[in-house]
Amino acid sequence: MSPLRPFALVLAACAAAAPLPALALNANPHASAFVVLYQCDGGDWLAVGYPAPFAAAHEPPARVSWNGSTVLMSQAASGSGARYVSRDADLEWRIKGREGAMSRLSDRAVLLTHCREG
């Protein structure tokens, strides 16, 4: 058997398989949302639900669950990374790369630091 024969058999099997279904746009943008768990200094855990790409503009961009409650946060201007705020809850969540921090908006007090994807 030639060294290419097993490769040719795999290709033939793939070609005979049923075709993949076409991608469909989901009417509910949160159906494709994803949740990221972060572990912060001090042992606190935080779960952030980010929306699917291209979610409707009126949908809250992030759902942050921490300390027994869930807060809806809107995306805000950021010089680098991403920034989400909730004026009602007086909170700000900043992420850059795979790390984030939570602070109070009113006095900039840092509540959670070095929150890393876990």
Contacts in CASP RR format, 6 or more apart in sequence:
PFRMAT RR
TARGET T0000
AUTHOR 0000-0000-0000
METHOD contacts of the structure
MODEL  1
MSPLRPFALVLAACAAAAPLPALALNANPHASAFVVLYQCDGGDWLAVGY
PAPFAAAHEPPARVSWNGSTVLMSQAASGSGARYVSRDADLEWRIKGREG
AMSRLSDRAVLLTHCREG
26 32 0 8 1.000
26 52 0 8 1.000
29 51 0 8 1.000
29 52 0 8 1.000
29 54 0 8 1.000
29 55 0 8 1.000
29 56 0 8 1.000
29 59 0 8 1.000
30 51 0 8 1.000
30 52 0 8 1.000
30 55 0 8 1.000
30 59 0 8 1.000
31 52 0 8 1.000
32 52 0 8 1.000
33 49 0 8 1.000
33 50 0 8 1.000
33 51 0 8 1.000
33 52 0 8 1.000
33 55 0 8 1.000
34 49 0 8 1.000
34 50 0 8 1.000
34 52 0 8 1.000
35 47 0 8 1.000
35 48 0 8 1.000
35 49 0 8 1.000
35 50 0 8 1.000
36 47 0 8 1.000
36 48 0 8 1.000
36 49 0 8 1.000
36 50 0 8 1.000
36 117 0 8 1.000
37 45 0 8 1.000
37 46 0 8 1.000
37 47 0 8 1.000
37 117 0 8 1.000
37 118 0 8 1.000
38 45 0 8 1.000
38 46 0 8 1.000
38 47 0 8 1.000
38 48 0 8 1.000
38 100 0 8 1.000
38 115 0 8 1.000
38 116 0 8 1.000
38 117 0 8 1.000
38 118 0 8 1.000
39 45 0 8 1.000
39 46 0 8 1.000
39 115 0 8 1.000
39 116 0 8 1.000
39 118 0 8 1.000
40 46 0 8 1.000
40 102 0 8 1.000
40 112 0 8 1.000
40 113 0 8 1.000
40 114 0 8 1.000
40 115 0 8 1.000
40 116 0 8 1.000
41 112 0 8 1.000
41 113 0 8 1.000
41 114 0 8 1.000
41 115 0 8 1.000
44 66 0 8 1.000
44 67 0 8 1.000
44 112 0 8 1.000
44 115 0 8 1.000
45 66 0 8 1.000
46 64 0 8 1.000
46 65 0 8 1.000
46 66 0 8 1.000
46 102 0 8 1.000
46 112 0 8 1.000
46 115 0 8 1.000
47 64 0 8 1.000
47 65 0 8 1.000
47 66 0 8 1.000
48 62 0 8 1.000
48 63 0 8 1.000
48 64 0 8 1.000
48 65 0 8 1.000
48 93 0 8 1.000
49 62 0 8 1.000
49 63 0 8 1.000
49 64 0 8 1.000
49 65 0 8 1.000
50 61 0 8 1.000
50 62 0 8 1.000
51 59 0 8 1.000
51 60 0 8 1.000
51 61 0 8 1.000
51 62 0 8 1.000
55 61 0 8 1.000
60 72 0 8 1.000
60 73 0 8 1.000
60 74 0 8 1.000
61 73 0 8 1.000
61 74 0 8 1.000
61 75 0 8 1.000
61 84 0 8 1.000
62 72 0 8 1.000
62 73 0 8 1.000
62 74 0 8 1.000
62 75 0 8 1.000
62 84 0 8 1.000
62 93 0 8 1.000
63 70 0 8 1.000
63 71 0 8 1.000
63 72 0 8 1.000
63 73 0 8 1.000
64 70 0 8 1.000
64 71 0 8 1.000
64 73 0 8 1.000
64 84 0 8 1.000
64 86 0 8 1.000
64 91 0 8 1.000
64 93 0 8 1.000
64 102 0 8 1.000
65 71 0 8 1.000
66 102 0 8 1.000
66 112 0 8 1.000
71 86 0 8 1.000
71 88 0 8 1.000
71 89 0 8 1.000
71 91 0 8 1.000
72 86 0 8 1.000
73 84 0 8 1.000
73 85 0 8 1.000
73 86 0 8 1.000
73 89 0 8 1.000
73 91 0 8 1.000
73 93 0 8 1.000
74 84 0 8 1.000
74 85 0 8 1.000
74 86 0 8 1.000
75 82 0 8 1.000
75 83 0 8 1.000
75 84 0 8 1.000
76 83 0 8 1.000
76 84 0 8 1.000
76 85 0 8 1.000
76 92 0 8 1.000
77 83 0 8 1.000
78 94 0 8 1.000
80 96 0 8 1.000
81 94 0 8 1.000
81 95 0 8 1.000
81 96 0 8 1.000
81 97 0 8 1.000
82 94 0 8 1.000
82 95 0 8 1.000
82 96 0 8 1.000
83 92 0 8 1.000
83 93 0 8 1.000
83 94 0 8 1.000
83 95 0 8 1.000
84 92 0 8 1.000
84 93 0 8 1.000
84 94 0 8 1.000
85 91 0 8 1.000
85 92 0 8 1.000
85 93 0 8 1.000
85 105 0 8 1.000
86 92 0 8 1.000
87 105 0 8 1.000
90 104 0 8 1.000
90 105 0 8 1.000
90 106 0 8 1.000
91 102 0 8 1.000
91 103 0 8 1.000
91 104 0 8 1.000
91 105 0 8 1.000
91 111 0 8 1.000
92 102 0 8 1.000
92 103 0 8 1.000
92 104 0 8 1.000
92 105 0 8 1.000
93 100 0 8 1.000
93 101 0 8 1.000
93 102 0 8 1.000
94 100 0 8 1.000
94 101 0 8 1.000
94 103 0 8 1.000
98 116 0 8 1.000
98 117 0 8 1.000
99 114 0 8 1.000
99 115 0 8 1.000
99 116 0 8 1.000
99 117 0 8 1.000
100 112 0 8 1.000
100 114 0 8 1.000
100 115 0 8 1.000
100 116 0 8 1.000
101 110 0 8 1.000
101 112 0 8 1.000
101 113 0 8 1.000
101 114 0 8 1.000
101 115 0 8 1.000
102 110 0 8 1.000
102 111 0 8 1.000
102 112 0 8 1.000
102 115 0 8 1.000
103 109 0 8 1.000
103 110 0 8 1.000
103 111 0 8 1.000
104 111 0 8 1.000
END
